[in-house]
């Protein structure tokens, strides 16, 4: 499928990001029916033209998500390129029969691709690799903003304690991460474009101009919230062991190994795998029942 994307626009320092952003605006957004038919053509017939059209219509989404990671001191063109890699992976795996829009599905792949790139790029400062440390790395700015901790330099002790509690890390980790990230925040007033002065557009101008349709954004958020609530409710169909195994194997950032679960529950690895599969099937069945009751698209 790699040949599908040989003629995609690509951001580069020489080109200037503003020129790239202007270029990807030329690709039309897809109506739900168009998106469904293109996805079916890809899934059923491996139609690379259809896949290409789905990718190009979502390049703006990838760029907007990438802008949210502009504060890590990395070239924005490279972050956007990684976002596009995630988008391509999403299109490759997208199943239109599951009832989701591609944008909703692609967000996870785009963010995952960006975050993996950032973690690789920051490896020289020996960032932690535990789930909690990754959460701290990508949520520290948001946590500081939420409690109004906008001061430069070291955080006040009470703010360190609050963030450490909220993100489930130690206070020492908060202090260390804050110092590593200090000074790398980029302003929304920073100019987008090449250094030759071909544009006075700012990041915030592009974000405002290309903002997602508010009604659609709220509808997607409501749908995700409804599905999360439905998942929690559907968990009741599982017994305690099935719930623990399923959550440890499929609902954690770092899945627990079969070996560890085998030791914990005192059964073989194959038995753990069987329980996991059975629990997942039971959960899917209950999710379908709840979806039908609510008139929602039935998850596969």
Buried (B, 14 or more C-beta within 10 A) or exposed (E): EEEBBEEBBEBBEEBBBBBBBBBBBEBEEBEEEBBBBBBBBBBEEEBBEBBBBBBBBBBBBBBBBBBBBBBBBBEBBBBBBBBBBBBBBBBBEBEBEEBBBBBBBBBEBBBBBBBEBBBEBBEEEEBBEEEBBBBBBBBBBEBBEEEEBEEEEEBEEEBBEBBBEBBEBEBEBBBBBBEBBEEEEBEBEEBBBBEEEEBEBBBBBBBEEBEEEEEEEEEBEEBEEBBEEBBEEBBEBBEEBBBBBBBBBEEEEEBBEBEEBBEEBEBEBEBBBEBBEBBBEBBBEBBBBBBEEEEBEBBE
